[in-house]
Amino acid sequence: MAQQRVPVWVKVEIRSGKAHTAPPVVAHIAVDTLDARAVGRIVQLIQKVAAGDGSPRTPPSRSRSPLSDRETHVLRLVADGKDTQQIARELSYSERTVKNVLHDVTTRLQLRNRSHAVAYALREGLI
C-alpha cells in the first residue's frame, strides 16, 4: 500500500495589539510530505507559538526593530532636543535627508509627528 502525499499550506499572521505599529508579520509555510505525523507536528508548533509557548527567539544582536540604524540615530538626536539643522550637521546628512527619515518613520508607523515618533521609540525601547 503506497503512502499518499499530504500537501500542507499554512498562513500564519501575527498582529500586535497596538494600532500604531507596523503591518502584521505574515509567514507562509508549504510542506509536501509523505508523513501525516509531520503535518500534526507543524500544527502543534503553530499552536504553541500562537499561545506564546516555544516561540522562536532571535538573538539580541539580530532582533528585528521597526527602525533602521539611520532612523534610530536621527530619533535619538530629536529626543536630545536637536533641530533638523543640528542633526544634519552632526550626522553629515543634508537637512532634506533628516526630514525624509523622520517622514518615513512617522508614515510607516502611522505616527503623528516627531514628538509622537520619539515617544513611540522610547516606549518600545528602540532608543
Protein Blocks (a to p, Z undefined) as FASTA:
>chain_A
ZZdddddddddddddfbfkbccddddddddddfblklmmmmmmmmmmmmnopaiacddfk
lcccfbdfklmmmmmmmmnopafklmmmmnopafklmmmmmmmmmmmnopablmlmmmmm
mmnopZZ
